[in-house]
Amino acid sequence: MSTATATKLAPQTAGNKVGLITKILTSAVVVGFAVAFVTKYVFRYYLNYNEAAFALGSPKYWGLRWWLLFHISGGTLALLCGPWQFWTGFRARYLNLHRWMGKLFLLGVVMGSIGAFRMSVDTAFGWAFGVSLFVLATAWLTSATMAYYAIRNRRIEVHKEWMLRAYIITFAFVTFRILSDYSPLSHVVPVGDRIVTIGWLCWTVPLLVAEVVMQLRRIRV
């Protein structure tokens, strides 16, 4: 191997290692936040099945409890199945399992969206929040459907992009809680303005960032 060739390969190898480490760390953070979210905000509805516990989330949650449980069950399924879809090594080694988990992800999105649609028209937080939830559910279902349609037509790269969009929107429920409970926005009053604002920010901003990154990669090829 010539010195020039070795010099050329060295930066590529180093870049690959940095990319792999970045992907692993990012995946670990995403999974960590997802598990923490499910543990803190989801399990309580299954472990404390009573009106008082449901009322902590919203005064109307008890009356909509079956829709809420349908929504969070589907959302949890999609949230926990999603990260595995982006692991190249897992996909290459366990292709059939990858496909089944993709189907479970899609099922979770459908369930979660249906529940969200129902709750959006009868929310205790006002019509503006209902609109934000309805649009979020629409974007969620649309992006997952596009990912499915792309893979059915063997457009793998298009499928990957739509899966990324679908998971960013899936993760919006985690992002909403982070912004609502732990960010400077948690102090915004009145509460109605805060949750409506966060209801839009939790998915539109991450989706915009991801879109810019994807398009920049395409432009640079």
N, C-alpha and C positions, 0 to 999 in steps of 0.2 A: 504494500500500500504506500502510495507516495505521501510526502509531507503535506502537499496541498489537499489531497483527499482526506487525510486524517484531520486536518484543520477544519475542513468543511463539515465532517461528521460530528466532531466534538461539540460544537454549539447546538446541533440538532439533538444530540443525545441529552445534553444538559437541559435543553428546552423541553424535551419530552418528559424528563423527570420532574421538572417544575410543574408542567401541565398536569401530570398524574397526581402529584402531591396536592395541587390546588383542587383538583376534582374530588380527591378523597376527603380533604378538609371541608369543602363545600357540602358534600354529601353528608358528612358526619354532623355538621351544623344543622342542615335541613332536617335530617332524621331526628336529631336531638330536640329541636323545637317542636316537631310534629308529635313526638311521644310525650313531651312535657305538656303540650296543649291538650292532648287527649286525656292525659292523667288528671289534669287540673280542671278542665272545663267540660269534658264530655262524660266521664265516668260517674260524676255526681248525679246525673239524671237517671242512671240505671241503678245506682246504689241507694238513692233516696227518692223512691217513687211515691211522692206525696205532694199535695198542693203547695205546702209551704216551701219546699225545696225548689219547685218549678217557678214559683213566684219571685224567687231571687233573680231570675233571669229577665222575666217580664210578667206583668200582671195577667197577661193573656196566655202564657205558656201552658198552663194547666188545661185550659179549654182546647188548646191546639196540640196537646201532648203527643197524640199519635202521629200527627204531621211532623212535629219537632223531632220525635224519635226516629221517624223514617228519614228525615233530613240529615240528622247527625250520624245515623248509622251508615248511610250512603257516603256522606262526606268523610267519615273516618276510614271507611274501606278504600276510597280513592286516595286519601291522604297517605295511608300506609303502604298501598300497593304502588303508588306512583314512582317513588325513588328507584325502585328496582328496574324500572323500564329504561333508565338512562345508564345503567351499568353495562358497558360493552362486553366485558368478560362474562358476566352472568348471562347476557343475551346469547352470546356465541356458544356457551357451553350447555345451556339449558333452554334451547329455543322453544320447545313445547311449553315449558313452564312459563317462559316469558310471554307467550301468546295467551295462556290462561290468565296470567296476572293482568295482562292488558284488557282482557274481557271483564275481569272483576273490577278493574279501574273504571271502565266504561259503565258497568252496572252501577257502581257507586256514584258516578256523576249523574246518571239518570235519576236514581233515587234521591240524591241530595238536591237536585234541581227541582224535582216535582214538589218536594217538601218546602223548598224555598219559595217557589211560585205561590203555594197556598198561603204561607205565612206572610208573604209580601202584601197580600190584599187585606190582611186583618191584623196588622201590626199595632202595638200599643205606642209606637214611637213616632207616629204621624205619617202622612202620605209621602212626604219627601224621602223619608228613609225607606218606605215601601217601594218607591220607584227605584232607588239605588239597589235594593235587594233584588228586585225583579230584573233589572238590567244585568246585574252580576250573574244571576242564575242563567239568563239568556246567553251571555258570553261564555259561561262555563259549559253549558250543554252544546253550544255551537262549536266551540274549539275542540271538544272531545269528539263530536260527530265528524268534523273535518279530518281529525287524525285517523279515525276509523275508515273514512271514505278513501283517504290517501293510501293507507296500507292495503285496502282491498284492491286498489288499482296498482299496487306494487310501486308506488312512488315513495320510496323509503326516506329520502332526505326531506321531502315535504311532510311526511308522517312525523319525523323527528321534530321538526319545527312546530307543528301543531300540537304535538304531545307536550313540548316545553311550554307553550302558551296555556294549554289546558291545566298543566300542573301549577303554573304560576297562579292561575285563577283559583285552583283548589286550595293552594296555600294561603290565599287571601283571607281565609277565615282565621288562620293563625296570625297573619300580619295585622288583621283588624284588632285582635286582642292585645298584641304587643303595643300597637299605637294607642289603643284606648286605655290601657292600664299602666303602661310603663314609659311612654314617651312624653315630651312636653305638651302634646295635644291632650293628654289626660286631664289637664287643668282648664281646658277651654269650657266656658259656660255661655249660654245654657247648654244642658246636656243634649237637647235635640239637635242643635247646630253641630255639636261635637261628633255625634255618631253618624250624622248625614255626611259630614266632611270626610270622616275616616272611611265611611262606607264606599266612597268613590276612590279615595287615595290608596286604599289597601290593595287594589288590583290594577288600577290604571297606570300608576307610576311604575311599579315593577314590570308591567307588560311593555310600557314604552321603552324602558331601559333595555329589556331583552330584545325588543324589536330593533333598536339601534345597533346593538352588538351583532345580531344576526345579519343585518344588512351591511354593516361594515365588513364583516368576514366575506360576504358575497362580493362586495366591491373590490376587495383586495386580492381576490383569486385571479 
